[in-house]
Amino acid sequence: MEKDDTERELSEKEKKLIILIRSTGYGEIRVAVRDGQPVLVEEVKKSFKL
């Protein structure tokens, strides 16, 4: 029987993502996910509200 998502160990990519999120003091990031794993993180530098 497979473990549910709350009991799985974090992968190295997931650990790196958590560290990145915690170190981001303020802002917005976008995370691309492939096969249930984070593959790309973009830090949004500028946005303009008109």
All heavy atoms as TSV, in Angstrom:
chain	resi	resn	atom	element	x	y	z
A	1	MET	N	N	0.846	-1.172	0.000
A	1	MET	CA	C	0.000	0.000	0.000
A	1	MET	C	C	0.897	1.243	0.000
A	1	MET	O	O	1.870	1.319	0.731
A	1	MET	CB	C	-0.905	-0.006	1.233
A	1	MET	CG	C	-1.818	1.187	1.262
A	1	MET	SD	S	-3.248	1.060	2.373
A	1	MET	CE	C	-2.559	0.721	3.938
A	2	GLU	N	N	0.539	2.242	-0.844
A	2	GLU	CA	C	1.297	3.481	-0.962
A	2	GLU	C	C	0.994	4.431	0.176
A	2	GLU	O	O	-0.125	4.504	0.653
A	2	GLU	CB	C	0.912	4.169	-2.280
A	2	GLU	CG	C	2.048	4.238	-3.259
A	2	GLU	CD	C	1.618	4.943	-4.526
A	2	GLU	OE1	O	1.562	6.180	-4.511
A	2	GLU	OE2	O	1.346	4.247	-5.511
A	3	LYS	N	N	2.015	5.167	0.615
A	3	LYS	CA	C	1.812	6.183	1.641
A	3	LYS	C	C	1.096	7.375	1.017
A	3	LYS	O	O	1.318	7.692	-0.144
A	3	LYS	CB	C	3.149	6.649	2.199
A	3	LYS	CG	C	3.888	5.601	2.980
A	3	LYS	CD	C	5.189	6.177	3.504
A	3	LYS	CE	C	5.932	5.140	4.313
A	3	LYS	NZ	N	7.179	5.695	4.844
A	4	ASP	N	N	0.253	8.042	1.807
A	4	ASP	CA	C	-0.365	9.252	1.281
A	4	ASP	C	C	0.658	10.387	1.322
A	4	ASP	O	O	1.754	10.254	1.856
A	4	ASP	CB	C	-1.653	9.616	2.027
A	4	ASP	CG	C	-1.429	9.999	3.474
A	4	ASP	OD1	O	-0.280	10.184	3.880
A	4	ASP	OD2	O	-2.426	10.119	4.199
A	5	ASP	N	N	0.324	11.528	0.728
A	5	ASP	CA	C	1.265	12.640	0.585
A	5	ASP	C	C	1.755	13.197	1.908
A	5	ASP	O	O	2.832	13.772	1.977
A	5	ASP	CB	C	0.633	13.760	-0.252
A	5	ASP	CG	C	0.569	13.386	-1.722
A	5	ASP	OD1	O	1.315	12.485	-2.139
A	5	ASP	OD2	O	-0.220	13.999	-2.459
A	6	THR	N	N	1.007	13.035	2.986
A	6	THR	CA	C	1.434	13.594	4.269
A	6	THR	C	C	2.517	12.750	4.924
A	6	THR	O	O	3.199	13.227	5.820
A	6	THR	CB	C	0.245	13.732	5.238
A	6	THR	OG1	O	-0.338	12.443	5.442
A	6	THR	CG2	C	-0.790	14.697	4.699
A	7	GLU	N	N	2.714	11.532	4.483
A	7	GLU	CA	C	3.692	10.646	5.104
A	7	GLU	C	C	4.942	10.445	4.258
A	7	GLU	O	O	5.890	9.820	4.697
A	7	GLU	CB	C	3.056	9.286	5.386
A	7	GLU	CG	C	1.959	9.342	6.421
A	7	GLU	CD	C	1.398	7.973	6.722
A	7	GLU	OE1	O	2.068	6.961	6.456
A	7	GLU	OE2	O	0.269	7.903	7.221
A	8	ARG	N	N	4.973	10.984	3.036
A	8	ARG	CA	C	6.136	10.809	2.164
A	8	ARG	C	C	7.308	11.671	2.622
A	8	ARG	O	O	7.124	12.753	3.157
A	8	ARG	CB	C	5.812	11.215	0.725
A	8	ARG	CG	C	5.008	10.220	-0.030
A	8	ARG	CD	C	4.938	10.529	-1.487
A	8	ARG	NE	N	4.921	11.968	-1.756
A	8	ARG	CZ	C	4.915	12.492	-2.962
A	8	ARG	NH1	N	4.922	11.708	-4.021
A	8	ARG	NH2	N	4.885	13.792	-3.133
A	9	GLU	N	N	8.515	11.199	2.383
A	9	GLU	CA	C	9.721	11.984	2.638
A	9	GLU	C	C	9.831	13.061	1.561
A	9	GLU	O	O	9.428	12.845	0.425
A	9	GLU	CB	C	10.962	11.086	2.584
A	9	GLU	CG	C	11.065	10.112	3.721
A	9	GLU	CD	C	11.327	10.797	5.052
A	9	GLU	OE1	O	12.097	11.779	5.072
A	9	GLU	OE2	O	10.751	10.345	6.048
A	10	LEU	N	N	10.384	14.201	1.940
A	10	LEU	CA	C	10.593	15.270	0.972
A	10	LEU	C	C	11.769	14.923	0.067
A	10	LEU	O	O	12.790	14.423	0.528
A	10	LEU	CB	C	10.886	16.589	1.673
A	10	LEU	CG	C	9.754	17.217	2.474
A	10	LEU	CD1	C	10.259	18.468	3.177
A	10	LEU	CD2	C	8.581	17.542	1.594
A	11	SER	N	N	11.616	15.244	-1.219
A	11	SER	CA	C	12.731	15.059	-2.145
A	11	SER	C	C	13.699	16.230	-1.973
A	11	SER	O	O	13.387	17.232	-1.319
A	11	SER	CB	C	12.209	15.031	-3.584
A	11	SER	OG	O	11.735	16.317	-3.962
A	12	GLU	N	N	14.878	16.122	-2.555
A	12	GLU	CA	C	15.860	17.208	-2.474
A	12	GLU	C	C	15.320	18.481	-3.119
A	12	GLU	O	O	15.549	19.579	-2.618
A	12	GLU	CB	C	17.172	16.790	-3.135
A	12	GLU	CG	C	17.976	15.821	-2.307
A	12	GLU	CD	C	18.306	16.348	-0.920
A	12	GLU	OE1	O	18.769	17.504	-0.807
A	12	GLU	OE2	O	18.087	15.604	0.057
A	13	LYS	N	N	14.591	18.351	-4.222
A	13	LYS	CA	C	14.011	19.522	-4.887
A	13	LYS	C	C	12.977	20.201	-3.992
A	13	LYS	O	O	12.909	21.424	-3.917
A	13	LYS	CB	C	13.377	19.134	-6.217
A	13	LYS	CG	C	14.388	18.773	-7.271
A	13	LYS	CD	C	13.705	18.440	-8.581
A	13	LYS	CE	C	14.716	18.128	-9.658
A	13	LYS	NZ	N	14.087	17.864	-10.946
A	14	GLU	N	N	12.178	19.401	-3.295
A	14	GLU	CA	C	11.183	19.969	-2.389
A	14	GLU	C	C	11.849	20.673	-1.213
A	14	GLU	O	O	11.418	21.749	-0.796
A	14	GLU	CB	C	10.234	18.871	-1.898
A	14	GLU	CG	C	9.327	18.339	-2.995
A	14	GLU	CD	C	8.610	17.064	-2.605
A	14	GLU	OE1	O	9.219	16.216	-1.890
A	14	GLU	OE2	O	7.456	16.894	-3.011
A	15	LYS	N	N	12.933	20.088	-0.686
A	15	LYS	CA	C	13.664	20.719	0.409
A	15	LYS	C	C	14.250	22.061	-0.036
A	15	LYS	O	O	14.187	23.051	0.689
A	15	LYS	CB	C	14.776	19.801	0.910
A	15	LYS	CG	C	14.265	18.590	1.667
A	15	LYS	CD	C	15.406	17.683	2.067
A	15	LYS	CE	C	14.907	16.400	2.692
A	15	LYS	NZ	N	16.007	15.479	3.025
A	16	LYS	N	N	14.829	22.102	-1.245
A	16	LYS	CA	C	15.396	23.344	-1.766
A	16	LYS	C	C	14.310	24.403	-1.945
A	16	LYS	O	O	14.532	25.579	-1.682
A	16	LYS	CB	C	16.102	23.085	-3.094
A	16	LYS	CG	C	17.401	22.339	-2.945
A	16	LYS	CD	C	18.040	22.099	-4.300
A	16	LYS	CE	C	19.322	21.299	-4.168
A	16	LYS	NZ	N	19.951	21.030	-5.460
A	17	LEU	N	N	13.128	23.980	-2.392
A	17	LEU	CA	C	12.020	24.911	-2.571
A	17	LEU	C	C	11.596	25.512	-1.238
A	17	LEU	O	O	11.386	26.720	-1.128
A	17	LEU	CB	C	10.833	24.211	-3.233
A	17	LEU	CG	C	9.559	25.035	-3.398
A	17	LEU	CD1	C	9.815	26.266	-4.258
A	17	LEU	CD2	C	8.444	24.187	-3.978
A	18	ILE	N	N	11.497	24.714	-0.207
A	18	ILE	CA	C	11.110	25.206	1.111
A	18	ILE	C	C	12.139	26.198	1.637
A	18	ILE	O	O	11.788	27.255	2.172
A	18	ILE	CB	C	10.896	24.031	2.089
A	18	ILE	CG1	C	9.644	23.246	1.678
A	18	ILE	CG2	C	10.781	24.532	3.529
A	18	ILE	CD1	C	9.474	21.932	2.392
A	19	ILE	N	N	13.428	25.884	1.462
A	19	ILE	CA	C	14.482	26.809	1.894
A	19	ILE	C	C	14.373	28.125	1.146
A	19	ILE	O	O	14.493	29.201	1.735
A	19	ILE	CB	C	15.869	26.160	1.706
A	19	ILE	CG1	C	16.050	25.015	2.705
A	19	ILE	CG2	C	16.983	27.196	1.860
A	19	ILE	CD1	C	17.231	24.124	2.413
A	20	LEU	N	N	14.130	28.074	-0.149
A	20	LEU	CA	C	13.983	29.288	-0.952
A	20	LEU	C	C	12.790	30.118	-0.495
A	20	LEU	O	O	12.894	31.334	-0.324
A	20	LEU	CB	C	13.830	28.933	-2.433
A	20	LEU	CG	C	13.607	30.103	-3.377
A	20	LEU	CD1	C	14.834	30.991	-3.436
A	20	LEU	CD2	C	13.249	29.613	-4.755
A	21	ILE	N	N	11.682	29.473	-0.230
A	21	ILE	CA	C	10.485	30.180	0.232
A	21	ILE	C	C	10.751	30.853	1.572
A	21	ILE	O	O	10.401	32.015	1.772
A	21	ILE	CB	C	9.284	29.219	0.336
A	21	ILE	CG1	C	8.843	28.779	-1.064
A	21	ILE	CG2	C	8.116	29.876	1.085
A	21	ILE	CD1	C	7.848	27.635	-1.063
A	22	ARG	N	N	11.388	30.147	2.477
A	22	ARG	CA	C	11.671	30.705	3.804
A	22	ARG	C	C	12.645	31.875	3.732
A	22	ARG	O	O	12.594	32.776	4.559
A	22	ARG	CB	C	12.222	29.619	4.723
A	22	ARG	CG	C	11.166	28.619	5.127
A	22	ARG	CD	C	11.753	27.542	5.994
A	22	ARG	NE	N	10.717	26.619	6.450
A	22	ARG	CZ	C	10.967	25.492	7.099
A	22	ARG	NH1	N	12.220	25.157	7.378
A	22	ARG	NH2	N	9.976	24.713	7.469
A	23	SER	N	N	13.559	31.848	2.762
A	23	SER	CA	C	14.547	32.918	2.656
A	23	SER	C	C	14.021	34.127	1.883
A	23	SER	O	O	14.680	35.169	1.869
A	23	SER	CB	C	15.823	32.397	1.992
A	23	SER	OG	O	15.592	32.090	0.627
A	24	THR	N	N	12.864	33.996	1.267
A	24	THR	CA	C	12.264	35.113	0.550
A	24	THR	C	C	11.512	35.959	1.558
A	24	THR	O	O	10.477	35.560	2.070
A	24	THR	CB	C	11.298	34.613	-0.554
A	24	THR	OG1	O	12.025	33.758	-1.437
A	24	THR	CG2	C	10.707	35.756	-1.334
A	25	GLY	N	N	12.062	37.120	1.861
A	25	GLY	CA	C	11.451	37.981	2.869
A	25	GLY	C	C	10.133	38.578	2.415
A	25	GLY	O	O	9.185	38.723	3.185
A	26	TYR	N	N	10.063	38.918	1.150
A	26	TYR	CA	C	8.873	39.563	0.620
A	26	TYR	C	C	8.895	39.394	-0.886
A	26	TYR	O	O	9.955	39.452	-1.506
A	26	TYR	CB	C	8.902	41.053	0.976
A	26	TYR	CG	C	7.710	41.818	0.454
A	26	TYR	CD1	C	6.502	41.776	1.119
A	26	TYR	CD2	C	7.804	42.571	-0.698
A	26	TYR	CE1	C	5.408	42.469	0.654
A	26	TYR	CE2	C	6.717	43.280	-1.201
A	26	TYR	CZ	C	5.524	43.223	-0.504
A	26	TYR	OH	O	4.449	43.917	-0.981
A	27	GLY	N	N	7.756	39.175	-1.472
A	27	GLY	CA	C	7.697	39.090	-2.925
A	27	GLY	C	C	6.802	37.969	-3.398
A	27	GLY	O	O	5.979	37.430	-2.661
A	28	GLU	N	N	7.043	37.630	-4.631
A	28	GLU	CA	C	6.228	36.607	-5.278
A	28	GLU	C	C	7.143	35.666	-6.032
A	28	GLU	O	O	8.092	36.095	-6.697
A	28	GLU	CB	C	5.257	37.271	-6.263
A	28	GLU	CG	C	4.384	36.315	-7.021
A	28	GLU	CD	C	3.449	37.031	-7.996
A	28	GLU	OE1	O	3.220	38.240	-7.846
A	28	GLU	OE2	O	2.963	36.349	-8.910
A	29	ILE	N	N	6.879	34.365	-5.905
A	29	ILE	CA	C	7.590	33.381	-6.698
A	29	ILE	C	C	6.568	32.521	-7.427
A	29	ILE	O	O	5.434	32.361	-6.975
A	29	ILE	CB	C	8.537	32.500	-5.849
A	29	ILE	CG1	C	7.773	31.723	-4.794
A	29	ILE	CG2	C	9.653	33.307	-5.243
A	29	ILE	CD1	C	8.625	30.686	-4.092
A	30	ARG	N	N	6.986	32.008	-8.548
A	30	ARG	CA	C	6.157	31.075	-9.317
A	30	ARG	C	C	6.902	29.753	-9.399
A	30	ARG	O	O	8.094	29.733	-9.647
A	30	ARG	CB	C	5.921	31.609	-10.724
A	30	ARG	CG	C	5.085	32.855	-10.742
A	30	ARG	CD	C	4.834	33.318	-12.150
A	30	ARG	NE	N	4.171	34.612	-12.093
A	30	ARG	CZ	C	4.280	35.534	-13.019
A	30	ARG	NH1	N	5.004	35.318	-14.090
A	30	ARG	NH2	N	3.654	36.681	-12.886
A	31	VAL	N	N	6.173	28.684	-9.204
A	31	VAL	CA	C	6.788	27.358	-9.188
A	31	VAL	C	C	6.182	26.520	-10.304
A	31	VAL	O	O	4.960	26.364	-10.383
A	31	VAL	CB	C	6.564	26.657	-7.826
A	31	VAL	CG1	C	7.203	25.276	-7.829
A	31	VAL	CG2	C	7.089	27.508	-6.690
A	32	ALA	N	N	7.042	25.994	-11.161
A	32	ALA	CA	C	6.610	25.057	-12.192
A	32	ALA	C	C	6.801	23.643	-11.656
A	32	ALA	O	O	7.839	23.329	-11.059
A	32	ALA	CB	C	7.413	25.253	-13.467
A	33	VAL	N	N	5.812	22.805	-11.857
A	33	VAL	CA	C	5.826	21.435	-11.328
A	33	VAL	C	C	5.688	20.452	-12.476
A	33	VAL	O	O	4.873	20.640	-13.389
A	33	VAL	CB	C	4.668	21.237	-10.317
A	33	VAL	CG1	C	4.627	19.806	-9.812
A	33	VAL	CG2	C	4.778	22.226	-9.177
A	34	ARG	N	N	6.502	19.395	-12.428
A	34	ARG	CA	C	6.412	18.331	-13.427
A	34	ARG	C	C	6.483	17.002	-12.699
A	34	ARG	O	O	7.367	16.803	-11.860
A	34	ARG	CB	C	7.570	18.451	-14.435
A	34	ARG	CG	C	7.470	17.433	-15.552
A	34	ARG	CD	C	8.509	17.617	-16.637
A	34	ARG	NE	N	8.315	18.895	-17.295
A	34	ARG	CZ	C	9.287	19.766	-17.572
A	34	ARG	NH1	N	10.527	19.498	-17.241
A	34	ARG	NH2	N	9.021	20.899	-18.182
A	35	ASP	N	N	5.571	16.134	-12.976
A	35	ASP	CA	C	5.488	14.816	-12.326
A	35	ASP	C	C	5.464	14.929	-10.803
A	35	ASP	O	O	6.106	14.157	-10.088
A	35	ASP	CB	C	6.651	13.918	-12.758
A	35	ASP	CG	C	6.609	13.578	-14.238
A	35	ASP	OD1	O	5.488	13.456	-14.784
A	35	ASP	OD2	O	7.686	13.458	-14.852
A	36	GLY	N	N	4.772	15.955	-10.300
A	36	GLY	CA	C	4.606	16.119	-8.868
A	36	GLY	C	C	5.809	16.717	-8.153
A	36	GLY	O	O	5.812	16.791	-6.934
A	37	GLN	N	N	6.831	17.142	-8.904
A	37	GLN	CA	C	8.040	17.706	-8.309
A	37	GLN	C	C	8.291	19.103	-8.855
A	37	GLN	O	O	8.065	19.362	-10.040
A	37	GLN	CB	C	9.260	16.834	-8.633
A	37	GLN	CG	C	9.243	15.487	-7.957
A	37	GLN	CD	C	9.372	15.624	-6.456
A	37	GLN	OE1	O	10.290	16.237	-5.949
A	37	GLN	NE2	N	8.432	15.044	-5.737
A	38	PRO	N	N	8.788	20.026	-8.015
A	38	PRO	CA	C	9.128	21.355	-8.509
A	38	PRO	C	C	10.330	21.259	-9.449
A	38	PRO	O	O	11.294	20.560	-9.156
A	38	PRO	CB	C	9.488	22.134	-7.238
A	38	PRO	CG	C	9.857	21.096	-6.236
A	38	PRO	CD	C	9.069	19.877	-6.587
A	39	VAL	N	N	10.229	21.941	-10.594
A	39	VAL	CA	C	11.324	21.884	-11.561
A	39	VAL	C	C	11.895	23.268	-11.871
A	39	VAL	O	O	13.015	23.375	-12.357
A	39	VAL	CB	C	10.894	21.200	-12.879
A	39	VAL	CG1	C	10.627	19.729	-12.656
A	39	VAL	CG2	C	9.704	21.880	-13.496
A	40	LEU	N	N	11.128	24.322	-11.606
A	40	LEU	CA	C	11.580	25.664	-11.921
A	40	LEU	C	C	10.915	26.646	-10.978
A	40	LEU	O	O	9.712	26.557	-10.731
A	40	LEU	CB	C	11.223	26.024	-13.368
A	40	LEU	CG	C	11.610	27.411	-13.855
A	40	LEU	CD1	C	13.121	27.534	-13.970
A	40	LEU	CD2	C	10.948	27.706	-15.181
A	41	VAL	N	N	11.708	27.586	-10.455
A	41	VAL	CA	C	11.173	28.641	-9.600
A	41	VAL	C	C	11.555	29.968	-10.232
A	41	VAL	O	O	12.714	30.183	-10.579
A	41	VAL	CB	C	11.736	28.566	-8.165
A	41	VAL	CG1	C	11.226	29.728	-7.333
A	41	VAL	CG2	C	11.374	27.248	-7.521
A	42	GLU	N	N	10.565	30.843	-10.402
A	42	GLU	CA	C	10.812	32.176	-10.920
A	42	GLU	C	C	10.478	33.180	-9.838
A	42	GLU	O	O	9.415	33.108	-9.235
A	42	GLU	CB	C	9.933	32.468	-12.132
A	42	GLU	CG	C	10.217	31.610	-13.335
A	42	GLU	CD	C	9.261	31.929	-14.460
A	42	GLU	OE1	O	8.176	31.343	-14.471
A	42	GLU	OE2	O	9.617	32.786	-15.295
A	43	GLU	N	N	11.398	34.107	-9.598
A	43	GLU	CA	C	11.138	35.191	-8.664
A	43	GLU	C	C	10.670	36.386	-9.490
A	43	GLU	O	O	11.382	36.854	-10.372
A	43	GLU	CB	C	12.405	35.546	-7.892
A	43	GLU	CG	C	12.188	36.616	-6.858
A	43	GLU	CD	C	13.454	36.898	-6.073
A	43	GLU	OE1	O	14.538	36.449	-6.462
A	43	GLU	OE2	O	13.335	37.592	-5.054
A	44	VAL	N	N	9.472	36.844	-9.213
A	44	VAL	CA	C	8.903	37.950	-9.964
A	44	VAL	C	C	9.595	39.225	-9.505
A	44	VAL	O	O	9.569	39.565	-8.318
A	44	VAL	CB	C	7.376	38.035	-9.746
A	44	VAL	CG1	C	6.806	39.224	-10.491
A	44	VAL	CG2	C	6.716	36.730	-10.184
A	45	LYS	N	N	10.230	39.938	-10.428
A	45	LYS	CA	C	10.996	41.133	-10.097
A	45	LYS	C	C	10.141	42.388	-10.133
A	45	LYS	O	O	10.223	43.213	-9.252
A	45	LYS	CB	C	12.177	41.305	-11.079
A	45	LYS	CG	C	13.184	40.204	-10.986
A	45	LYS	CD	C	13.956	40.295	-9.701
A	45	LYS	CE	C	15.053	39.252	-9.687
A	45	LYS	NZ	N	15.761	39.188	-8.457
A	46	LYS	N	N	9.336	42.526	-11.151
A	46	LYS	CA	C	8.546	43.731	-11.285
A	46	LYS	C	C	7.131	43.397	-11.729
A	46	LYS	O	O	6.920	42.480	-12.517
A	46	LYS	CB	C	9.132	44.671	-12.337
A	46	LYS	CG	C	10.462	45.249	-11.987
A	46	LYS	CD	C	10.918	46.205	-13.073
A	46	LYS	CE	C	12.274	46.783	-12.755
A	46	LYS	NZ	N	12.725	47.702	-13.808
A	47	SER	N	N	6.200	44.131	-11.220
A	47	SER	CA	C	4.836	44.033	-11.723
A	47	SER	C	C	4.259	45.436	-11.657
A	47	SER	O	O	4.661	46.256	-10.817
A	47	SER	CB	C	3.997	43.044	-10.910
A	47	SER	OG	O	3.887	43.488	-9.580
A	48	PHE	N	N	3.330	45.724	-12.522
A	48	PHE	CA	C	2.758	47.035	-12.611
A	48	PHE	C	C	1.237	46.942	-12.563
A	48	PHE	O	O	0.641	46.225	-13.352
A	48	PHE	CB	C	3.167	47.725	-13.926
A	48	PHE	CG	C	4.658	47.866	-14.073
A	48	PHE	CD1	C	5.392	46.927	-14.767
A	48	PHE	CD2	C	5.322	48.940	-13.508
A	48	PHE	CE1	C	6.758	47.045	-14.901
A	48	PHE	CE2	C	6.691	49.070	-13.632
A	48	PHE	CZ	C	7.414	48.121	-14.334
A	49	LYS	N	N	0.655	47.612	-11.630
A	49	LYS	CA	C	-0.793	47.652	-11.522
A	49	LYS	C	C	-1.236	49.008	-12.071
A	49	LYS	O	O	-0.789	50.063	-11.612
A	49	LYS	CB	C	-1.226	47.501	-10.064
A	49	LYS	CG	C	-2.718	47.374	-9.911
A	49	LYS	CD	C	-3.065	47.025	-8.476
A	49	LYS	CE	C	-4.565	46.809	-8.369
A	49	LYS	NZ	N	-4.927	46.408	-7.004
A	50	LEU	N	N	-2.079	48.969	-13.062
A	50	LEU	CA	C	-2.542	50.215	-13.693
A	50	LEU	C	C	-3.951	50.549	-13.288
A	50	LEU	O	O	-4.729	49.752	-12.931
A	50	LEU	CB	C	-2.472	50.083	-15.221
A	50	LEU	CG	C	-1.081	49.773	-15.755
A	50	LEU	CD1	C	-1.147	49.562	-17.263
A	50	LEU	CD2	C	-0.112	50.913	-15.453
